[in-house]
Amino acid sequence: MPLQEVINLAQRRGLFFPSAEIYSDNLAGFYEYGPEGTRIKHRVVQLWRRLLVEREGALEIDGSIVLPESVFRASGHLENFNDPLVYCSTCKTPYRVDKLIEEKVGHEIPEGASLEYFDQKVVELNLVCPKDKKPFERTTKFNMMMRVDVGASKGNPGYLKPESCQNIFLDFIRIWKQGRVKLPLPLAQVGKTFRNEIAPRQGLLRKREFEQMDVEIFFNPQKINEVENWDDVKDYAINVYLLSDKQVHAITCQEAVDQNIVSGKIVAYYLARTQQFGETLGIPLNTMRFRELEKEARAFYAAETWDFEVQIDDAWVELAACNYRTDHDAKTHAQQSKADLQVREEGQAERFYPHIFEISMGVDRTLLATLNAGFVKDTNDKEERIFLDIPARIAPYKVGIYPLMKKDGMSEAAYKLFQELQRMSVNAFYDESGSIGKRYARADEVGVPFGITVDYDTLKDNTVTLRERNTMEQKRVPVEALDEIFWKFSTGRKTFNDLAD
């Protein structure tokens, strides 16, 4: 389904929309989430937290978004966090030259390509400014860090963090020293990050302010093949796109380790958990892959990288960077801060810098990929029908409550039922505006899986109509059974099809 249709639906229904949109000088690359979009986003994060944090025994922190300059000098971002930039020689419009080249040649440009390489390609491909068809100036580096002045004194700059993980690296040694933890130790964080993108575009796909869900696994490199729950995933197949033949292969985690496709079991284990998270979001398995990156395309700190990608339209979109960062972060921060960041495991004499494997996932991109996977346009009936076929656990509401009409006591009965369901912790909303068909359609468009209609029969026998989103099938159920029905729905003990007609 074309991504633009998903974006159109999201903006029409207020799931997300440009920030400060009432102003003509609003800034590109900044977005707001409306009430229902916020609910979906929070549920995506909650699901990630359940599957990749709590289930794995990870510890979660909540770090500052502003960090001192020395942190990013150590991490390498001040020197290396750059995009190649060209300006039009006449109108001075800036462009990311690597993206201009990629659009022309049809493949990605290595991340480490030199400025001379870009200048050569601009000449070879005869690239000119898309606006006025004039030549470009020479390529320069554009650092994407966002600097902020902290306090009234000069010479004390801070930076909005360009990746969520740096707090985790800085806080690890404190958490380690507090005790009661052992390696491998996964630390997690959900946080805002900022990148001064040259050309933000495609809605949530390329923003200047975005949110990341990070899991950083600290481990002893000598024990990379020691994974407590390995049996849970060893026979699970992950989709890997290999550099050796440029093909996608479904291989088990055990095969990935045995064939040295990955560095070790810790890497394979967390790749499997990431793909399983995508499946739980409703993203089809055949549209997910882990793309192996060659050395030139990897981030400057990564010895091994697998980009977790989802197919949207005809393109593969990165949702998560899965990087084996080795001991880069511990060493560089130790050198810059003069702090001792080495650890010693219980019963061992040797001290070492822990290695890190990370799953750094974009919240906004993951949400957009989920909406895209669930977007359905049904043209079989006389009227076009659009709905979001997303899992009930991430829907903004579990059920909508609707009086058939606003008379004869139906509104009062429906609202009373709504209040009762809220007391039962059933995530419901109440709507009595417009025809019943339009109310169904509004809920379907934002992915609400069920609807309850209170009608004349409800007033007689205390039963209601329960409607399912995808099929629009309706069944009559007693009001007193609703609490048990929704509990069984939420725990997987029953589905709509299991209900008696």
N, C-alpha and C positions, 0 to 999 in steps of 0.2 A: 504494500500500500504506500503511495507517495507520502513522504514525510511531511510535505507542505500541507496536506489535508489534515494530518494529525495536529500540526501547529495551528492551523486555522480553527480547528475544533477547540483546542486548548485556549486560544485567545478569545474565541467567541464565548466560551463558557467561563472564562476567568480563571482557568487553572493556573496559567502563568501569563505574564504580559510585561512589556517594557516598563522599567522604572521611570518615575516622573513623567509619564506619558502625556500629561496635560500641558507640559512645557515644550516649546519648540526647540529649546537647546538641551533637551535631555541627552544623556550620554549613552553611546552604543555600548553593548556588552554587559548591561546591568538589567536584571529582571526581578520582578516581584512574583510571589505566589499568592493567589487568592485563597479563600477559605477551603474550598474543596481540594485545590492543588496542594495546599499545605498539609491537609490530612493525608493525601496519598503519599507525599514525600516523607512525612513522619513515619508512615507505616512501612515504606521501603527501608528506611533506616532501622526501624524496630526489627524487621525481619533479618536484616544484615546482622544486627546486634545479637539476635537469637542464634543464628546459624554460624557466624564466624567469630563471635566474641564469647558469648556465654557458653555455648556448647564446647568450645575449644579451651575453656578455662583461661581466656585472655583477661588481662586487667585493663580497664579503660581510664584514660585521663581526659582532662579538659584544659588545654593550654591557651596561653595568650596568642592573639593574632599579630601583635607587634613584638619584634625581637631586635636586639641590638645589632649593629653593623658587624661586629666581630663574629657573630654566629654565621653570617653568610659569607664572610671572608674565609672562615674555616670550611664551610660546606662546599665552597667553590662557586656559589651562585653569583657573587659579584663579578667574577671573571668569566664564567662560562654560561650563565643563563641568558643567552642572547638569541635573537632571531635576525636573519639577514634582511636588511632593509635597503630599498632603493626609492629615490624620489624622482618624480618626473622633472625633467630639466626646465620646463616652462611653468606648469601649474603647481608644482611642488607637492602633489598628492603622494603620500607614502604608500608603499606596497611591500608585502612580504614576497621577496623575489623567488624564494623556493616554491611557494604556492603557484606563482605564475608559471614557473617552469614545469611543475608537476601537472598542471592543467594542460600544458602543451604536449608533454611527452607521455602522459598516462601512467606514470609510476612515481613512487616516493623518492625524494632526494635524501641521501644520507645526512644524518644530523651533524656530522663533523666536517661537512664540505667547507672548503676554504672560500674566502672572499674572491680570490682570483678565479676559482671554478665558476662562481655565479656570474662574474663579469664575462667570462668566456661564453657561457651558455646564453646569456642575453644577446650577445652578438651572433652566435651560431643560429639561434632560433628567431632572430630578428624581432625580439620583443620590444614593444613600445607601450606607452601609457594608454590604457584602455579608454581614458577620457578624451584626450586630445591628439592621440596617435603620435606624440613626440617622443624622442629618445629619453632614456633614463640616465641619471647620474651614476657614478660608480657605487658599488655595493658597500654598505657600512654595517657595523654591528649595532643592534639596538637591544639594550639590556631591559628585560621585562620586569625588573623589580620596581615596586612602588615605594618610594622613600617618604617618610613622614618626619616632621620636626617634633621632637619630644621635649617638653618644657620650654622655658624662656631662654635658656643659655644656648649659644651657638656651638657647633662642633660636636653635637651629641645626637647624631641621626639614628633613627630606627627604621625598620622596613616592615611592611605588611608581608607576612610570610607567603612565599610562592608555592609552598607545599606544606601539607599538614604535619608531616612526620618529624620535622626538626625538634619540636617540643619533646617528642618521645625519646629521641636520641639524647637530649640534654637531661631528661628526668630519669633515664634508666638506672643510673648509678645510685640515685637516692632510693629508688624502689628496691634495687638489689640489696642495698645495705640494711634496709629495714627488716630483711629476713623473711622466712617462711615462703620463699620462692626458689625455684630451681630452673635450670636450662633444660630444654628449650622453653623460653618465656615469651609468649605473645603479648605485646602491648598494643592497645587500640586507641583510636581517637576519631571523633567526627568533628570537623572544624572548617571554618571559612578560610579560603585562600584567595590570593590576588595575583593576577598577572596582567601586566599592561600590554595586552595584545595589540598588535599593529592594526589588524583588521578583524574584529569580532564579527561573527556571522552565524547563520543557521540557528537562530534562537538559542536554545540551551546548549548547543554543541560547542560553541566557542565563546566563552564569556570572559569578562575581566574580573568579576567576583563570582566565585563558585564554592561549592562545598565538596569536601572529600571524606570518604570513609577509609581509614587506614588501619591495617594490621601489620605490625612490624614484629617479626619472629626473631628473637635473639637466641643464638645457639652456639655450642662448641663445634667448630668446623671438623673436629675429629669424630664427631657423633652425628653427622648430617644424615646418616641412615638409621638413626634411632628415633622412631616415631611410635608413640604409645598406641594410637588407634589405627595403625597401618592396615590391619585386616579389614577395616571398614571400607577401605577404598582400593585395595590392591588389585581387585578384579574389575574396578569401575573404569570405563573407557573415557578418555579425554580426547577432544578434537585438537590435533596439533598440526600447524602448517610449518613444514620443515624447509629450511634453506636448501637442503641437499637436492630436492626434486621439485620444489615449489608446489607441493600438493598437500592437501589436508588428509591426515590419517587418524582414524579412531583407534587408539592404542590404550591398553590398560596401564594403570599406574605402575604395575610391576614390570611390564615390558619397557616402559619409559626409563625405568631405573636400570634394568638389565642391559638395555641396548645403549646406555650412556647418552640418551637423548636429553636427560636433565642431569643436574649435578648430584642429585641424591633424593632420598625419600621425602625429606622435608619439602623440597620444591614440588615434587609430584603430588604430595598430600594436599598442599594448599591450592594447587591448580585444580584438583578435583573438587575441593570444597567451594571454590569460586564458581566453577561450572554448575555445580549443584544449586548454588544460590540463584544463578541465572534461570535454571529450570524451574525453581520454585516461584520465580517471578512470572512464569508463563512464557518465557522466551523459548521458541522452538530450538531443539538441540541442533538441528542441521543449519541453524543460522548463527551458531557460536563457534569460535575457534580461538586457539592460542597461537599467535604468530611469532615465530622465532625471529629475533632481530640480529642482523649481522653486527659485528663490532662497531663499524662506522655509524650505524644508526642508533646505537644504544646511548643512553644518558652517560655523562662523563664519569659517574660513580658506579656504573653497573658492569659486572663481569658476565652476567647472563640476564637476558630479558625475554619475557614472553608477554606480548600485548594481548590481553583478553578483548576480543573484538566481536561485535555483533553486526550482522548484515542488515543495513537499512537502505531501502531502494537498491541500487546497484553498487553501493559502496560499503566497505567494511569500516566501522566506526569503533575506535578504542574506548572501552569503558573502564579498563583498569590496566595499570602498569604493574607487572609482576617481576620485580627486580631482585637479583641476588647482588646485594651491595657489598658483600664480603665484610672486611673490617674498616672500610673507608671512613665511615662516620665516626666510629669510636676513636680512631687514630687522629683524624684531622681535628676533632674537637678537643682531644687531649693535648695536641700540640699547641693549639691556639689559646686554650684556657689555662694551660699548665695544671689541669686537674688529673688525678690518677683515675683512669676509666677502665683499667684492667680488672679482671675478676678471677677468682679461684673457686673451682667447684669443690664441694665437700669430699674429703678423702683424697684430694689430689694436691700435689705440691706446685705444679706449674701454674703460673698466672698468664692470662692471655686476653687479647681484645676479642669480645664476642663478634661473631659474624651475624649478618642480618639478611633475611629474606622478607620481602614486603609484598603485600597486595594493596595497592593504592588505587582506590576506585572513586570515580566521580559520581556524586549523588545525582546531579542534574542530568547527566548523560544516561545514567542507569534508569532514572525515571522516564526520560524521553524514549529510551529503547523499549521499556515496558509498555508505555502507551502505544508505541508504534506496533508492537507485537500483538496487542489486544484490539487494535482499531479494526472495526468491521463495518463495511458499507454493504447493506443488503438491498439489492434492487429487484428481488424476486416479486415483491408485492407491487401494487399499483403506485404506492408512494415509497420514495427512498427512505431507508431506515439506517441510522448510524448508531452504533453502540460500542462501548469498550468492554471487551471480553477479558477482563483482568481478574486475577484470583481474588476471592472474597476477602482474604486476610489483608490485602492492601487497598481495598476499595475505600472511598471516603466514608461511606456508611454501609452497615450491613443490610438495612431495610428502610424503605420509605413507608410512611403511614398516610393513607389517603381516605378521606370520607368520599363516598360516591357523589354526594351532593351536600351543599351547605344548608340543609333544612331537615326538619322532622327528627332532630336529635342526633343525626349522623355525625356532625362536626364534634359535638360534645363527647359522643362515644369514642370517636377516633382519637381525639386529643387525650382522653382518659387512658386509652390503650397505649398511646405514645408515652405518657408519663410512667405507666406500669413497666413498659419495656426498658425505659431508662433506669428505673430502680433495679431492674434485673440485670443491668450492665449490658444490655443489648444496644449496640451502637445504631440508633435510629434517628430519623428526622421526620418532621410533620409538614405536609404540603396540602393545602386546600384551594390553591389558585389555579384557575383554568379547568379545561375539560380533563377527565380522567386519563384519556389517551395522551394528552400533552404532558401530563404529570409523569406518566410512565416514560415517555420519550425523554424528558429532561433527566430523569434518574438514569436511564439506560446510557445516555451520552457520557456520563461521568463514571460509569462502571458500577453503580449500585446493583448488587446481585438479586435482591428480592424486593417485592412490594406487597403491602397488605392493604386491601380495600375493605372498608367498613360500609355495609349497605343495609338495605331493609331487612334482609335475612339475619344480619348480625343482631338487630334489635329484637328479633323473635327468638332465635335459638343460640345466641352467643357464639356463632361461628363467623369466620372471615375468609376472604379469598386471598390465598398466597400465590403470588405470581413470580415466575422465574425469568430472569433477564434475557438470556440467550434464546430460549425457545418460545418465550411469551406464554408458556403453558401455565394454567391456573388450576389450583386444587383447593378444596374446601377443608378447613381445619378448625378445630375448637380453639377458642381463645386461651383456655386454660392449658393447652398443650404447647403454646408458642415458646415458653421458656425452655422446655425440654427439647423442642425441635431445634432451636437455634444453638443450644448447647451441643447437641449431637452434630449439627452442621459444622460448628467451629472446631470440634475435636475429631472430625472425620468419621464418626460412628454412623452417620446417616447422610444421604444425599437427597436432593429434591425428588429424584426418581423413586426413592424408597418409600415416599409418602403414599398412602392409600388414596385412590381417586375418590 
